[in-house]
Amino acid sequence: MKMAEKEENPLFVGISGGDELRRGMLECSKGILESLKEYENFKSFREEKLGLIRKFRGEVKGISKLINSLRTCLPKVKDVGIKKPEVKKVEKAEVVKVEKPGVKKVEKIKVEKPKVVKIEKPKAKTELEKLEDELRDIEGKLNSLS
Amino acid sequence: MVEAQVFVKIENYKDVLHTVGLIKNKLNEAKGTLNKVKELKAKEDLELEGWNNKLSEIESKIEGIDHILFEPSS
């Protein structure tokens, strides 16, 4: 209001091509509105895509479960293919047995126990870490087979 | 190393066949879903390309408007 009162003798700038200017402005507005309209389409595509990705994830999990159940159906041939690791396990077991009778050696066993605790800590792993562990386990099995 | 022969109980064998069938079905479903995701991604990319073109168009129009506004009539 005050501004209007102050502007008693306003100055004007003549603009050539007023129609062109108006047309340009309207076309810009039209373009922006069209973009907003397309954004709505984009949003619906994205929502649909996210839904499908969720569905895909569920399907992959289902496949994983089925493969696990398949593994349980099949007999364990691990003992047949992997002979070398068994020998290592036996060696370790023997070492433990030797250490137990000695009093001083018991301390050594106690040192080994915290190591086991350290292994237990990562049990609170993320989904990604669990999958990585599973992958490593399977890769190890595959390597032992070949 | 001699490979040992593996024997599976007949009931388990039936289960195995059934499970393999289920896995095949699930895999087909997953493939279908993934194809749909790909289609939607292509649509999204098309939309983004459209936006890019539209913005360039608007940019050139604003340039024109700017040009008109900075050349006042005498």
Backbone of each chain as ProteinMPNN parsed JSONL, in Angstrom:
{"seq_chain_A": "MKMAEKEENPLFVGISGGDELRRGMLECSKGILESLKEYENFKSFREEKLGLIRKFRGEVKGISKLINSLRTCLPKVKDVGIKKPEVKKVEKAEVVKVEKPGVKKVEKIKVEKPKVVKIEKPKAKTELEKLEDELRDIEGKLNSLS", "coords_chain_A": {"N_chain_A": [[0.829, -1.214, 0.0], [1.853, 1.284, 0.882], [3.931, 1.501, -0.864], [2.606, 1.837, -3.281], [1.483, 4.276, -2.894], [3.726, 5.867, -2.796], [4.727, 5.653, -5.351], [4.126, 7.829, -7.351], [4.841, 8.972, -9.725], [5.452, 6.786, -11.709], [7.954, 4.969, -13.595], [8.149, 3.553, -16.839], [9.157, 0.77, -18.775], [9.445, 0.122, -22.093], [8.642, -2.771, -23.841], [9.698, -4.573, -26.542], [8.114, -6.804, -28.802], [6.067, -7.998, -27.267], [4.05, -9.902, -27.485], [5.445, -12.127, -28.232], [6.987, -12.47, -26.008], [5.042, -13.01, -24.091], [4.033, -15.346, -25.124], [6.296, -16.945, -24.885], [6.592, -17.055, -22.096], [4.234, -18.359, -21.386], [4.601, -20.779, -22.645], [6.773, -21.721, -21.26], [5.635, -22.084, -18.731], [3.829, -24.036, -19.41], [5.543, -26.09, -20.116], [6.772, -26.596, -17.665], [4.59, -27.461, -16.172], [3.936, -29.745, -17.588], [6.196, -31.229, -17.062], [5.847, -31.641, -14.341], [3.612, -33.208, -14.419], [4.628, -35.436, -15.709], [6.315, -36.199, -13.743], [4.615, -37.309, -11.882], [3.908, -39.631, -13.232], [6.385, -40.81, -13.263], [6.786, -41.193, -10.562], [4.849, -43.101, -10.005], [5.822, -45.205, -11.532], [8.177, -45.693, -10.214], [7.282, -46.461, -7.681], [5.95, -48.77, -8.362], [8.091, -50.219, -9.313], [9.648, -50.482, -7.003], [7.963, -52.077, -5.491], [8.008, -54.368, -7.06], [10.678, -55.047, -6.811], [10.773, -55.681, -4.133], [9.13, -57.898, -4.213], [10.68, -59.54, -5.81], [12.863, -59.923, -4.165], [11.679, -61.423, -2.13], [11.064, -63.691, -3.614], [13.603, -64.62, -4.258], [14.542, -65.21, -1.723], [12.794, -67.247, -1.11], [13.636, -69.148, -2.984], [16.156, -69.623, -1.998], [15.525, -70.812, 0.458], [14.266, -73.122, -0.463], [16.388, -74.359, -1.742], [17.993, -74.887, 0.422], [16.34, -76.702, 1.765], [16.395, -78.693, -0.079], [18.987, -79.482, 0.132], [18.904, -80.654, 2.595], [17.362, -82.817, 2.053], [18.953, -84.376, 0.465], [21.587, -86.813, 0.786], [24.41, -86.392, 3.006], [27.323, -85.804, 1.476], [29.635, -84.811, 2.116], [31.664, -85.909, 3.705], [32.781, -87.771, 2.029], [33.928, -86.43, -0.127], [35.62, -84.496, 1.012], [38.421, -85.133, 2.36], [40.835, -84.276, 3.351], [40.456, -81.956, 5.12], [39.349, -83.292, 7.301], [41.412, -84.756, 8.379], [42.962, -82.701, 9.346], [41.303, -81.725, 11.343], [41.313, -83.844, 13.103], [43.933, -83.795, 13.882], [44.013, -81.412, 15.275], [42.288, -81.999, 17.337], [43.714, -83.928, 18.617], [45.853, -82.47, 19.606], [44.593, -80.87, 21.476], [43.778, -82.782, 23.263], [46.215, -83.612, 24.243], [47.071, -81.379, 25.559], [45.321, -81.079, 27.7], [45.814, -82.9, 29.977], [48.153, -81.808, 31.284], [49.019, -79.447, 33.874], [50.052, -76.911, 33.538], [49.58, -76.59, 30.917], [46.911, -76.263, 30.8], [46.426, -73.63, 31.136], [47.087, -72.669, 28.68], [44.985, -73.617, 27.218], [42.977, -72.107, 28.261], [43.671, -69.703, 27.204], [43.013, -70.136, 24.633], [40.25, -70.254, 24.73], [39.076, -67.569, 24.909], [39.405, -66.861, 22.278], [37.449, -68.274, 20.996], [35.235, -66.974, 21.986], [35.583, -64.569, 20.762], [34.976, -65.244, 18.204], [32.319, -65.737, 18.443], [31.2, -63.263, 18.833], [30.802, -61.86, 16.311], [28.329, -62.911, 15.637], [26.112, -61.333, 15.807], [25.487, -60.25, 13.229], [25.111, -58.322, 10.217], [22.638, -58.583, 7.621], [23.928, -58.652, 5.19], [26.532, -59.418, 5.876], [26.037, -61.961, 6.871], [25.199, -63.216, 4.558], [27.52, -63.033, 3.079], [29.201, -64.659, 4.583], [27.917, -67.088, 4.258], [28.244, -67.412, 1.531], [31.034, -67.604, 1.372], [31.385, -69.947, 2.734], [30.101, -71.771, 1.031], [31.666, -71.437, -1.252], [34.06, -72.4, -0.29], [33.37, -75.08, 0.082], [32.9, -75.766, -2.553], [35.433, -75.428, -3.646], [36.78, -77.403, -2.283], [35.623, -79.591, -3.406], [36.47, -79.531, -6.049]], "CA_chain_A": [[0.0, 0.0, 0.0], [2.733, 2.444, 0.988], [4.706, 1.532, -2.106], [1.722, 2.375, -4.315], [1.327, 5.716, -2.609], [4.98, 6.546, -3.099], [4.953, 5.663, -6.79], [3.2, 8.765, -8.0], [5.278, 9.108, -11.112], [6.226, 5.587, -12.037], [8.626, 4.909, -14.898], [7.852, 2.311, -17.553], [10.11, 0.352, -19.807], [8.736, -0.479, -23.219], [9.226, -4.051, -24.263], [9.301, -4.939, -27.906], [7.765, -8.23, -28.936], [5.298, -8.391, -26.081], [3.328, -11.166, -27.753], [6.451, -13.204, -28.231], [7.361, -12.644, -24.6], [3.924, -13.676, -23.412], [4.009, -16.727, -25.631], [7.434, -17.645, -24.266], [6.28, -17.293, -20.681], [3.191, -19.392, -21.301], [5.189, -22.061, -23.049], [7.603, -22.167, -20.127], [4.714, -22.594, -17.704], [3.279, -25.286, -19.926], [6.618, -27.084, -20.009], [6.96, -26.952, -16.253], [3.432, -28.265, -15.752], [4.082, -31.064, -18.218], [7.232, -31.946, -16.305], [5.246, -32.078, -13.072], [2.702, -34.305, -14.759], [5.496, -36.589, -15.966], [6.865, -36.63, -12.452], [3.614, -38.205, -11.285], [4.094, -40.94, -13.902], [7.668, -41.329, -12.799], [6.589, -41.64, -9.185], [4.094, -44.369, -10.02], [6.746, -46.227, -12.049], [9.15, -45.996, -9.157], [6.589, -47.231, -6.636], [5.718, -50.109, -8.919], [9.401, -50.878, -9.377], [10.041, -50.858, -5.635], [7.117, -53.217, -5.133], [8.521, -55.54, -7.78], [11.971, -55.416, -6.217], [10.438, -56.367, -2.876], [8.611, -59.204, -4.605], [11.838, -60.293, -6.305], [13.638, -60.285, -2.98], [10.944, -62.517, -1.503], [11.213, -64.881, -4.45], [14.984, -65.109, -4.103], [14.605, -65.827, -0.388], [12.073, -68.518, -1.241], [14.521, -70.072, -3.705], [17.222, -69.974, -1.057], [14.958, -71.772, 1.428], [14.038, -74.385, -1.161], [17.7, -74.991, -1.966], [18.411, -75.432, 1.728], [15.55, -77.912, 2.053], [16.909, -79.702, -1.015], [20.241, -79.984, 0.716], [18.578, -81.542, 3.713], [16.799, -84.052, 1.483], [20.036, -85.171, -0.108], [22.529, -87.289, 1.806], [25.622, -85.579, 3.147], [28.475, -86.462, 0.836], [30.774, -83.982, 2.512], [32.721, -86.776, 4.237], [33.42, -88.515, 0.951], [34.742, -85.536, -0.962], [36.624, -83.729, 1.759], [39.154, -85.993, 3.292], [41.951, -83.54, 3.952], [40.086, -81.194, 6.313], [39.089, -84.212, 8.408], [42.717, -85.067, 8.967], [43.358, -81.511, 10.107], [40.47, -81.668, 12.544], [41.8, -84.887, 14.01], [45.195, -83.304, 14.434], [43.688, -80.384, 16.273], [41.694, -82.675, 18.485], [44.802, -84.592, 19.329], [46.612, -81.433, 20.311], [43.799, -80.484, 22.636], [43.822, -83.892, 24.213], [47.546, -83.625, 24.843], [47.2, -80.222, 26.442], [44.451, -81.2, 28.877], [46.371, -83.508, 31.197], [49.137, -80.958, 31.954], [48.456, -78.327, 34.635], [50.476, -75.664, 32.89], [48.987, -76.536, 29.582], [45.515, -75.848, 30.959], [46.434, -72.179, 30.916], [47.084, -72.491, 27.225], [43.605, -73.877, 26.761], [42.22, -70.922, 28.666], [43.989, -68.65, 26.225], [42.284, -70.461, 23.402], [38.811, -70.024, 24.905], [38.621, -66.237, 24.469], [39.349, -66.835, 20.816], [36.119, -68.783, 20.623], [34.318, -65.892, 22.314], [35.747, -63.563, 19.708], [34.269, -65.73, 17.018], [30.885, -65.644, 18.725], [30.75, -61.862, 18.756], [30.226, -61.46, 15.022], [27.023, -63.525, 15.376], [25.158, -60.26, 15.581], [25.919, -59.702, 11.942], [24.07, -57.787, 9.348], [22.159, -59.519, 6.583], [24.978, -58.721, 4.165], [27.639, -60.212, 6.418], [25.576, -63.349, 6.932], [25.211, -63.739, 3.185], [28.932, -63.172, 2.691], [29.701, -65.857, 5.268], [27.306, -68.239, 3.593], [28.903, -67.518, 0.225], [32.393, -68.08, 1.619], [31.242, -71.345, 3.127], [29.778, -72.549, -0.177], [32.846, -71.395, -2.12], [35.022, -73.333, 0.311], [32.921, -76.429, -0.229], [33.11, -75.972, -4.001], [36.876, -75.579, -3.854], [37.206, -78.714, -1.775], [35.127, -80.612, -4.338], [37.249, -79.528, -7.308]], "C_chain_A": [[0.859, 1.258, 0.0], [3.531, 2.632, -0.294], [3.881, 2.182, -3.215], [1.55, 3.879, -4.133], [2.574, 6.494, -3.012], [5.189, 6.696, -4.604], [3.931, 6.557, -7.506], [3.539, 8.95, -9.479], [6.121, 7.902, -11.524], [6.822, 5.642, -13.439], [8.307, 3.564, -15.553], [8.928, 2.029, -18.585], [9.315, -0.334, -20.915], [9.434, -1.759, -23.663], [8.729, -4.374, -25.667], [9.024, -6.438, -27.955], [7.043, -8.738, -27.716], [4.593, -9.726, -26.263], [4.271, -12.361, -27.665], [6.846, -13.557, -26.793], [6.285, -13.44, -23.849], [3.847, -15.153, -23.823], [5.119, -17.572, -24.967], [7.15, -18.016, -22.83], [5.268, -18.422, -20.532], [3.739, -20.765, -21.651], [6.083, -22.634, -21.94], [6.734, -22.772, -19.032], [4.159, -23.94, -18.115], [4.307, -26.423, -19.767], [6.807, -27.557, -18.591], [5.814, -27.835, -15.765], [3.486, -29.664, -16.34], [5.122, -31.91, -17.473], [6.677, -32.471, -14.991], [4.314, -33.258, -13.283], [3.517, -35.589, -14.987], [6.099, -37.121, -14.67], [5.917, -37.594, -11.747], [3.72, -39.598, -11.899], [5.332, -41.63, -13.365], [7.533, -41.929, -11.406], [5.865, -42.99, -9.153], [4.976, -45.511, -10.534], [7.677, -46.69, -10.936], [8.515, -46.84, -8.05], [6.357, -48.666, -7.098], [7.017, -50.908, -8.93], [9.848, -51.341, -7.992], [9.251, -52.067, -5.149], [7.634, -54.492, -5.778], [9.852, -56.003, -7.203], [11.754, -56.158, -4.906], [9.966, -57.8, -3.17], [9.775, -60.117, -5.031], [12.682, -60.804, -5.135], [12.999, -61.483, -2.26], [11.115, -63.815, -2.284], [12.61, -65.492, -4.299], [15.153, -65.79, -2.742], [13.929, -67.191, -0.406], [12.938, -69.565, -1.919], [15.62, -70.564, -2.77], [16.736, -71.021, -0.048], [14.775, -73.139, 0.781], [15.353, -75.13, -1.395], [18.214, -75.602, -0.668], [17.656, -76.712, 2.057], [15.986, -79.051, 1.137], [18.181, -80.334, -0.464], [19.967, -80.939, 1.873], [18.018, -82.874, 3.217], [17.9, -84.978, 0.989], [20.989, -85.652, 0.99], [23.78, -86.43, 1.852], [26.813, -86.333, 2.575], [29.759, -85.715, 1.175], [31.958, -84.845, 2.949], [33.488, -87.497, 3.14], [34.392, -87.622, 0.183], [35.87, -84.869, -0.22], [37.314, -84.626, 2.774], [40.237, -85.228, 4.049], [41.557, -82.728, 5.181], [39.84, -82.076, 7.524], [40.371, -84.528, 9.161], [43.175, -83.903, 9.833], [42.592, -81.426, 11.41], [40.958, -82.669, 13.59], [43.091, -84.422, 14.679], [44.947, -82.28, 15.536], [43.14, -81.016, 17.54], [42.779, -83.366, 19.316], [45.601, -83.591, 20.166], [45.879, -81.019, 21.57], [43.867, -81.567, 23.709], [45.162, -83.932, 24.947], [47.668, -82.492, 25.857], [46.414, -80.378, 27.749], [45.113, -81.805, 30.11], [47.34, -82.603, 31.961], [48.495, -79.788, 32.672], [48.793, -77.001, 33.969], [49.814, -75.475, 31.526], [47.523, -76.107, 29.631], [45.4, -74.341, 30.711], [46.393, -71.865, 29.426], [45.686, -72.678, 26.661], [42.737, -72.665, 27.101], [42.463, -69.763, 27.711], [43.202, -68.879, 24.941], [40.796, -70.127, 23.525], [38.341, -68.62, 24.501], [38.553, -66.101, 22.952], [37.985, -67.282, 20.323], [35.07, -67.702, 20.869], [34.382, -64.817, 21.237], [35.014, -63.966, 18.442], [32.765, -65.584, 17.212], [30.357, -64.216, 18.572], [30.146, -61.476, 17.411], [28.88, -62.098, 14.701], [25.931, -62.481, 15.164], [25.542, -59.52, 14.303], [24.741, -59.142, 11.155], [23.702, -58.851, 8.321], [23.241, -59.743, 5.535], [26.134, -59.605, 4.63], [27.274, -61.694, 6.492], [25.653, -63.984, 5.553], [26.639, -63.963, 2.707], [29.541, -64.426, 3.31], [29.209, -67.122, 4.58], [27.991, -68.502, 2.245], [30.303, -68.113, 0.372], [32.375, -69.584, 1.936], [31.011, -72.222, 1.895], [30.981, -72.581, -1.115], [33.933, -72.357, -1.614], [34.674, -74.778, -0.015], [33.182, -76.756, -1.697], [34.594, -76.216, -4.294], [37.355, -76.962, -3.394], [36.73, -79.845, -2.696], [35.991, -80.708, -5.588], [38.694, -79.974, -7.087]], "O_chain_A": [[0.627, 2.182, -0.78], [3.774, 3.751, -0.745], [4.4, 2.981, -3.994], [1.481, 4.639, -5.099], [2.494, 7.621, -3.5], [5.734, 7.691, -5.081], [3.01, 6.081, -8.168], [2.668, 9.066, -10.34], [7.34, 7.994, -11.666], [6.273, 6.271, -14.344], [8.21, 2.548, -14.865], [9.516, 2.935, -19.176], [8.585, -1.29, -20.651], [10.652, -1.804, -23.832], [7.529, -4.437, -25.936], [9.636, -7.224, -27.231], [7.375, -9.8, -27.189], [4.537, -10.559, -25.358], [3.952, -13.418, -27.121], [7.012, -14.718, -26.418], [6.563, -14.378, -23.102], [3.633, -16.052, -23.008], [4.914, -18.716, -24.56], [7.425, -19.134, -22.393], [5.409, -19.309, -19.69], [3.388, -21.773, -21.037], [6.139, -23.843, -21.717], [7.047, -23.826, -18.479], [4.032, -24.858, -17.305], [3.984, -27.535, -19.35], [6.979, -28.748, -18.332], [6.023, -28.814, -15.05], [3.13, -30.643, -15.684], [4.958, -33.115, -17.281], [6.983, -33.587, -14.572], [4.23, -34.172, -12.463], [3.149, -36.67, -14.525], [6.355, -38.315, -14.521], [6.341, -38.556, -11.107], [3.637, -40.609, -11.201], [5.343, -42.822, -13.062], [8.07, -42.995, -11.103], [6.216, -43.889, -8.389], [4.895, -46.638, -10.044], [7.927, -47.88, -10.743], [9.113, -47.793, -7.549], [6.537, -49.627, -6.351], [7.045, -52.095, -8.605], [10.359, -52.449, -7.831], [9.787, -52.957, -4.49], [7.696, -55.549, -5.149], [10.12, -57.201, -7.116], [12.446, -57.129, -4.601], [10.338, -58.758, -2.492], [9.839, -61.29, -4.663], [13.144, -61.945, -5.121], [13.682, -62.418, -1.843], [11.287, -64.89, -1.708], [12.771, -66.71, -4.224], [15.823, -66.817, -2.629], [14.412, -68.154, 0.19], [12.978, -70.721, -1.497], [15.966, -71.745, -2.749], [17.44, -71.984, 0.257], [15.08, -74.172, 1.377], [15.428, -76.352, -1.265], [18.793, -76.689, -0.661], [18.232, -77.678, 2.557], [15.953, -80.221, 1.52], [18.412, -81.538, -0.58], [20.701, -81.902, 2.095], [18.174, -83.912, 3.86], [17.794, -86.201, 1.082], [21.173, -84.975, 2.002], [24.162, -85.816, 0.855], [27.249, -87.352, 3.111], [30.817, -85.96, 0.596], [33.106, -84.556, 2.612], [34.673, -87.797, 3.282], [35.522, -88.011, -0.114], [36.961, -84.696, -0.763], [36.836, -84.833, 3.889], [40.515, -85.495, 5.218], [42.248, -82.795, 6.197], [40.092, -81.66, 8.655], [40.411, -84.563, 10.391], [43.712, -84.102, 10.923], [43.154, -81.096, 12.454], [41.007, -82.38, 14.786], [43.306, -84.629, 15.873], [45.594, -82.294, 16.583], [43.481, -80.622, 18.655], [42.744, -83.373, 20.547], [45.968, -83.872, 21.307], [46.495, -80.84, 22.62], [43.996, -81.284, 24.9], [45.219, -84.252, 26.134], [48.307, -82.651, 26.897], [46.822, -79.854, 28.786], [44.974, -81.252, 31.202], [47.343, -82.633, 33.192], [47.544, -79.191, 32.166], [47.959, -76.104, 33.85], [49.54, -74.363, 31.074], [46.966, -75.647, 28.635], [44.414, -73.855, 30.156], [45.745, -70.915, 28.987], [45.27, -71.975, 25.74], [41.876, -72.261, 26.32], [41.573, -68.953, 27.449], [42.787, -67.938, 24.264], [40.157, -69.759, 22.539], [37.321, -68.486, 23.826], [37.754, -65.334, 22.415], [37.443, -66.74, 19.361], [34.141, -67.529, 20.08], [33.366, -64.237, 20.854], [34.499, -63.123, 17.707], [32.029, -65.337, 16.257], [29.196, -64.008, 18.221], [29.095, -60.835, 17.366], [28.332, -61.869, 13.622], [24.96, -62.711, 14.443], [25.871, -58.334, 14.314], [23.574, -59.448, 11.399], [24.374, -59.874, 8.184], [23.447, -60.858, 5.056], [26.645, -60.43, 3.874], [28.098, -62.565, 6.21], [26.102, -65.119, 5.391], [26.935, -64.944, 2.024], [30.292, -65.157, 2.663], [29.956, -68.074, 4.353], [28.273, -69.642, 1.877], [30.706, -68.995, -0.387], [33.214, -70.358, 1.478], [31.637, -73.27, 1.735], [31.286, -73.617, -1.705], [34.618, -73.024, -2.39], [35.541, -75.589, -0.342], [33.619, -77.854, -2.042], [34.954, -77.091, -5.082], [38.206, -77.591, -4.022], [37.345, -80.909, -2.761], [36.222, -81.792, -6.123], [39.476, -80.026, -8.037]]}, "seq_chain_B": "MVEAQVFVKIENYKDVLHTVGLIKNKLNEAKGTLNKVKELKAKEDLELEGWNNKLSEIESKIEGIDHILFEPSS", "coords_chain_B": {"N_chain_B": [[41.357, -90.071, -6.194], [38.65, -92.101, -5.423], [35.344, -91.802, -6.394], [32.586, -92.031, -4.289], [29.549, -93.863, -4.537], [26.311, -92.443, -4.492], [23.393, -92.909, -2.662], [19.919, -92.369, -2.522], [17.088, -92.248, -0.473], [13.94, -93.493, -1.566], [11.633, -92.02, -0.894], [12.729, -89.636, -0.153], [13.878, -88.991, -2.537], [11.682, -88.465, -4.12], [10.795, -86.193, -2.825], [12.945, -84.571, -3.37], [12.756, -84.278, -6.143], [10.328, -82.956, -6.275], [10.957, -80.608, -4.894], [12.91, -79.575, -6.576], [11.357, -79.01, -8.776], [9.741, -77.019, -7.688], [11.673, -75.079, -7.221], [12.41, -74.496, -9.824], [10.044, -73.334, -10.759], [9.917, -71.105, -9.096], [12.191, -69.804, -9.897], [11.501, -69.105, -12.497], [9.428, -67.344, -11.945], [10.868, -65.366, -10.596], [12.507, -64.524, -12.661], [10.62, -63.419, -14.383], [9.698, -61.302, -12.79], [12.014, -59.806, -12.588], [12.351, -59.064, -15.237], [10.152, -57.395, -15.527], [10.924, -55.369, -13.797], [13.105, -54.43, -15.195], [11.821, -53.405, -17.459], [10.351, -51.342, -16.296], [12.411, -49.785, -15.399], [13.499, -48.974, -17.79], [11.398, -47.394, -18.673], [11.46, -45.423, -16.725], [13.959, -44.3, -17.283], [13.402, -43.266, -19.752], [11.553, -41.318, -19.074], [13.177, -39.64, -17.573], [14.92, -38.797, -19.538], [13.128, -37.412, -21.087], [12.49, -35.323, -19.33], [14.916, -34.06, -19.236], [15.149, -33.105, -21.856], [12.949, -31.423, -21.894], [13.636, -29.539, -19.969], [15.855, -28.379, -21.202], [14.61, -27.201, -23.326], [12.955, -25.345, -22.026], [14.908, -23.803, -20.881], [16.103, -22.62, -23.131], [13.973, -21.086, -23.97], [13.684, -19.326, -21.851], [16.03, -17.978, -22.126], [15.479, -16.623, -24.476], [13.389, -14.978, -23.574], [14.751, -13.488, -21.713], [16.473, -12.175, -23.387], [14.679, -10.601, -24.839], [13.677, -8.974, -22.799], [15.912, -7.544, -22.077], [16.312, -5.918, -24.143], [14.964, -3.254, -24.49], [12.326, -1.424, -26.108], [12.919, 1.474, -28.093]], "CA_chain_B": [[40.311, -90.366, -5.216], [37.504, -92.786, -6.036], [34.103, -91.191, -5.962], [31.644, -93.003, -3.744], [28.216, -93.777, -5.111], [25.371, -91.86, -3.533], [22.039, -93.457, -2.753], [18.917, -91.533, -1.854], [15.844, -92.967, -0.192], [12.943, -93.207, -2.614], [10.742, -90.938, -0.423], [13.524, -88.409, -0.239], [14.081, -88.713, -3.962], [10.441, -87.804, -4.577], [10.843, -84.837, -2.248], [13.97, -83.815, -4.106], [12.186, -83.921, -7.453], [9.29, -81.955, -6.02], [11.629, -79.346, -4.529], [13.563, -79.039, -7.783], [10.261, -78.425, -9.563], [9.366, -75.749, -7.038], [12.762, -74.112, -7.452], [12.298, -74.071, -11.229], [8.914, -72.397, -10.842], [10.302, -69.857, -8.416], [13.177, -69.132, -10.751], [10.756, -68.49, -13.6], [8.733, -66.181, -11.369], [11.878, -64.332, -10.329], [12.924, -63.997, -13.961], [9.521, -62.56, -14.834], [9.714, -60.078, -11.975], [13.196, -59.027, -12.965], [12.074, -58.462, -16.554], [9.244, -56.264, -15.301], [11.742, -54.3, -13.194], [13.896, -53.869, -16.293], [10.906, -52.594, -18.28], [10.044, -50.109, -15.555], [13.637, -48.978, -15.373], [13.594, -48.358, -19.119], [10.393, -46.326, -18.694], [11.998, -44.346, -15.875], [15.04, -43.652, -18.035], [12.746, -42.49, -20.817], [10.979, -40.142, -18.404], [14.302, -38.757, -17.209], [15.396, -38.211, -20.795], [12.089, -36.432, -21.438], [12.691, -34.166, -18.444], [16.137, -33.388, -19.665], [14.814, -32.366, -23.085], [12.002, -30.354, -21.54], [14.388, -28.487, -19.262], [16.678, -27.679, -22.19], [13.653, -26.388, -24.095], [12.563, -24.215, -21.166], [16.113, -22.985, -20.726], [16.281, -21.799, -24.337], [12.874, -20.106, -23.99], [14.014, -18.297, -20.854], [17.101, -17.193, -22.77], [14.77, -15.752, -25.411], [12.663, -13.986, -22.765], [15.796, -12.63, -21.145], [16.961, -11.365, -24.502], [13.634, -9.603, -25.134], [13.585, -8.035, -21.669], [17.09, -6.671, -22.021], [16.368, -5.053, -25.322], [13.735, -2.453, -24.478], [12.069, -0.645, -27.342], [13.36, 2.873, -27.951]], "C_chain_B": [[39.099, -91.0, -5.921], [36.222, -92.175, -5.476], [33.115, -92.246, -5.476], [30.274, -92.797, -4.378], [27.251, -93.258, -4.044], [23.998, -92.477, -3.756], [21.092, -92.58, -1.941], [17.657, -92.365, -1.656], [14.778, -92.547, -1.19], [11.998, -92.067, -2.197], [11.459, -89.59, -0.537], [13.716, -87.989, -1.691], [12.866, -87.987, -4.537], [10.403, -86.364, -4.081], [11.809, -83.953, -3.031], [13.415, -83.348, -5.442], [11.144, -82.817, -7.307], [9.929, -80.587, -5.738], [12.294, -78.714, -5.75], [12.516, -78.374, -8.685], [9.855, -77.073, -9.011], [10.414, -74.673, -7.307], [12.679, -73.576, -8.884], [11.174, -73.04, -11.393], [9.276, -71.045, -10.253], [11.287, -69.07, -9.271], [12.488, -68.432, -11.916], [10.026, -67.234, -13.134], [9.712, -65.028, -11.178], [12.353, -63.692, -11.634], [11.889, -63.01, -14.498], [9.532, -61.228, -14.095], [10.874, -59.175, -12.385], [13.006, -58.355, -14.327], [11.156, -57.257, -16.418], [10.016, -55.07, -14.729], [12.551, -53.606, -14.293], [13.046, -52.951, -17.165], [10.618, -51.261, -17.601], [11.253, -49.181, -15.511], [13.81, -48.251, -16.709], [12.608, -47.194, -19.226], [10.882, -45.122, -17.889], [13.081, -43.559, -16.625], [14.476, -42.747, -19.131], [12.162, -41.192, -20.247], [12.084, -39.128, -18.077], [14.845, -38.048, -18.445], [14.435, -37.11, -21.248], [12.236, -35.165, -20.621], [13.888, -33.348, -18.895], [15.861, -32.513, -20.9], [13.924, -31.167, -22.774], [12.734, -29.201, -20.858], [15.252, -27.681, -20.227], [15.812, -26.718, -23.009], [13.282, -25.121, -23.307], [13.736, -23.249, -21.01], [16.3, -22.06, -21.934], [15.188, -20.733, -24.428], [13.158, -18.972, -23.025], [15.122, -17.401, -21.392], [16.479, -16.156, -23.709], [14.067, -14.614, -24.682], [13.653, -12.966, -22.198], [16.313, -11.652, -22.207], [15.969, -10.244, -24.825], [13.604, -8.54, -24.049], [14.774, -7.08, -21.608], [17.304, -5.844, -23.276], [15.091, -4.223, -25.388], [13.579, -1.634, -25.77], [12.425, 0.808, -27.097], [12.174, 3.839, -27.972]], "O_chain_B": [[38.601, -90.464, -6.911], [36.042, -92.051, -4.265], [32.845, -93.227, -6.169], [29.898, -91.673, -4.711], [27.361, -93.588, -2.863], [23.507, -92.558, -4.882], [21.411, -92.121, -0.844], [17.22, -93.087, -2.552], [14.721, -91.39, -1.606], [11.606, -91.248, -3.028], [10.892, -88.578, -0.947], [13.717, -86.804, -2.025], [12.988, -87.042, -5.316], [10.033, -85.445, -4.811], [11.544, -82.784, -3.313], [13.575, -82.19, -5.83], [11.087, -81.879, -8.101], [9.502, -79.56, -6.267], [12.255, -77.499, -5.941], [12.761, -77.321, -9.274], [9.651, -76.112, -9.754], [10.088, -73.518, -7.582], [12.85, -72.382, -9.131], [11.332, -72.023, -12.068], [8.987, -69.993, -10.824], [11.224, -67.844, -9.356], [12.843, -67.31, -12.278], [10.004, -66.212, -13.819], [9.436, -63.883, -11.538], [12.571, -62.482, -11.704], [12.22, -61.933, -14.993], [9.392, -60.166, -14.701], [10.731, -57.959, -12.51], [13.444, -57.224, -14.541], [11.337, -56.239, -17.086], [9.796, -53.924, -15.119], [12.67, -52.381, -14.325], [13.479, -51.868, -17.559], [10.636, -50.203, -18.23], [11.124, -47.959, -15.576], [14.209, -47.087, -16.759], [12.926, -46.147, -19.79], [10.741, -43.971, -18.305], [13.111, -42.329, -16.6], [14.975, -41.655, -19.401], [12.265, -40.124, -20.851], [11.93, -37.924, -18.284], [15.181, -36.865, -18.407], [14.843, -36.047, -21.717], [12.122, -34.06, -21.151], [13.86, -32.118, -18.926], [16.278, -31.358, -20.975], [14.108, -30.069, -23.3], [12.475, -28.032, -21.143], [15.373, -26.463, -20.098], [16.212, -25.601, -23.335], [13.293, -24.007, -23.831], [13.56, -22.031, -21.01], [16.611, -20.879, -21.785], [15.431, -19.622, -24.899], [12.911, -17.806, -23.329], [15.136, -16.198, -21.131], [16.88, -14.993, -23.742], [14.128, -13.455, -25.093], [13.414, -11.759, -22.209], [16.55, -10.474, -21.941], [16.357, -9.098, -25.053], [13.518, -7.347, -24.341], [14.649, -5.947, -21.142], [18.322, -5.173, -23.447], [14.236, -4.458, -26.242], [14.549, -1.226, -26.408], [12.242, 1.312, -25.989], [12.362, 5.05, -27.864]]}, "name": "protein", "num_of_chains": 2, "seq": "MKMAEKEENPLFVGISGGDELRRGMLECSKGILESLKEYENFKSFREEKLGLIRKFRGEVKGISKLINSLRTCLPKVKDVGIKKPEVKKVEKAEVVKVEKPGVKKVEKIKVEKPKVVKIEKPKAKTELEKLEDELRDIEGKLNSLSMVEAQVFVKIENYKDVLHTVGLIKNKLNEAKGTLNKVKELKAKEDLELEGWNNKLSEIESKIEGIDHILFEPSS"}
